[in-house]
């Protein structure tokens, strides 16, 4: 007989609440600056407030919410400094991953990249931005696996999550999927050819795609940024 302890129940509740709020925040259903009620979330999931607090702590660690003692918890606004730091870290990791992926890519790995690209093209044809977002993560995970550096994906995933909301805005408003699929194709071809220089150049161009978008969003949606980073 399967026995569920209070600890596993709590862990399950924390996971569910974390996943729910993560999706709400990164999809922009909860906008930057929106307030989140601990009591309302506890009622929604039928749990005590402790699992909600634990979920909030996880999301705060992901830099997605700001917990303020004796004040309402808020969805964290964008920070130019945090975005710059995150993208710098990711660029360094991606460069190393692409270098090693070129070194270790074989026929099986090449087929995995081709499959990933086929799925992305289907999402593009369907104009399914949500599916494409997931496939984007999967593509970078495949590169890390090919590079024999699955641990690198943990860093990429964490840093990528910090700018996911900007990606949602750019995908939805600017129809950037064709451009991103093209970038992925160039990266994949260079990796399959073992061309480290071309792979890294394509990878850095890919990461730079958000530069103009970030600058534009800072002007058009200044309220989405914290006061310090939004100031010129």
N, C-alpha and C positions, 0 to 999 in steps of 0.2 A: 504493500500500500504506500502510495506517495504521500509523504508527510511534508507539509509546508510550515516552516518555522516563521515566527514574527520577523526575524531578520531578513529572510528571503522575501517576505511580503513587502517589507519596507523597501528593500532594494528594487523590487519590481515596480513599486509605486514611484520611486524616485526616477527610475529609468523612463517610465511612461510619461511622467510630467516633464522631465528634461527633453525628451524627444518631441513632445507636443509643442512646448514653448520654443524649442530650437527651430522647428518648422514654421511656426507662426512668425518668428522674428526674421529668419533668413528669407522667407517668402514675401516679407513686407506687409503681411496681414496685420502685424503689430509694427507700427512705424517708429523710427527713432524718436525718443522722448516720451513715448506712450507709457502710462503708468500700469503696473501689474499688481493686482491685489492678492496678497497671500491668502486671505480668507476666501475670496471668490474661487481661486484655483483649488483650494482644499475642498470646498463644497462641490465643485465641478467633478472632482475625481473621487469624492466620498472618502477622504482620508483626513488624518489629523494635519496640523500645520507643520509638523516636523519634517515629513517627506518633502513638502513644498520648500521649506527652508534649505534642505539638502540639495534639491534641484536648482534652486536659486544660486547656491554656492557654486555648483558646477557651471552654470551659465555665466556667472561672474568670472570664473577662471577662464572661460572661453572669450572673455572680453565683450560679451553680448548684452549684459545688463549691469546696472549700477545699484548696489544695495546701500541704502542710506539709513542708518539707525534712526528710529523714531520718525522716519519719513517714508513716503511711498517709494517702492522699488520701480525703477524706470528702465526701459529699453535704452541701451547706451547709444548715444549719438555717435556719428562718425568723427574720427580724430585724424587729421592729416598726419600728425607725427606718428600715430600708431600704424596708419596705413603705410607710410614710408618705411618704417622699421620692418613691418611684416613682409613687404614686398622685397626688401633688401635680403632678408633671411631666405625667403623662398627662392630668389634668383640664384643665390649661392648653392643651395641644395639642388635645384633643378640642373644647374650646370654640371655638377658632379654626377648626378643621375644619368644625364644624357651622355656624358663621357664614358661611363661604364656600360650603359646600354649598347652603345656602339661596339664596345669591346666584346660583349657576350651575346649579342643578338644572333640567333641561328634561325633555321627555317621555321621551327615551331613558334618561336617568338615573333617572327615576321607574320605568320598566320594569325597570331593573337592580335597584332596591331591592325591587320586588315579587317578582322572581325569587328574590332572596336570602331573602326572608321565606318564600316557598313551600317552599324547600329546608329551612329551619329547622323549619317546621311538620311536614314529613315526618319529620325526625329526632326531633321531639317525639313524634309518633304512634308511631314505632318504638322510642321510649325509648332512642335511640342517643346516649349522652352523648359518645362519642368523635367521632362525626360532627358533633354539635352544636358541640363545641369548635372544630373546624376552620371550621365555617360562621360562628361568632362572629367569628373573625379575618377571614374573607372579607367579612362585613358592614361591618366597620370599614375595611377596605381599599377597599371600594366607595365609602364616604363620602369617603375621602381622594381617590380618583380624581375624584369629582364636584366636590370642592372645588378641583380642579386643584393638589393638594398631595400627590403620591405620596410625596414625601420625608417627609411627616409620618407616614406609615404605618410607616416604618422606626423612628421613635421610639416610636410606639404599640406596635409589635410587640415591641420590646426591653423596654419597661416592663411590658407585659402578661405577657411571659414570666416576669417575676420573681414574679408572683403566681399563675401558672397552677396550681401545685400546690394552692393554697388553693381555686381554682375547681374543681379535680377533686374535692376533698373535699366542697365545698358542693353540686356538681351530683349527686354520687353519694348523699350522705347526706340531702339536704334537698329533693330533687326541685324544683330551682329553675328548670328549663327553661321551664315555662309563664310564670313571672314575667318571665324574660329575653326571651322571644319577645314578650310584651306590651310591654315597654320598647322593643324594636326597632321594633315597629309604630308606637308613638307618635313615636319619633324620625323614622321614615321619613315619616309623615304630615305632620309639621311641616316637614320639609325640602322635601317636594313642594309644600307650601302656601307656602313661602318665609317661614315664620314663625320668625325667628331666636330670639326670646325663648323660644317654646315648645320649639324644638329643643334649645336649651341647657339649659333646665330639665329636659326629659326625659333628656338626656344625663347631667346631674349626678346625677339620681335613680338612673339605671342604674349609674353608677360607685359609688354609695353602698351598693349592695346587699350588698357584702361586709363592711360595718362590723360588723354583729352576728355574722356568721360568724367573722370574725377574732377577736373578743373571746371567743366560745365555744370556738374551737379552742385558744386560748391557755390556757384553763382545762382543757379535756378532754385536750389533747395537749401538755402543757407541755414534754415531752421533745423535741418537734419544733422548739422555739424555743431560740435560744442563751441562755446564762445571764443575760446583761445585759438582753436584751429581754424575757425571760420574768419577770424580777423585778418585783414591784409596788412 
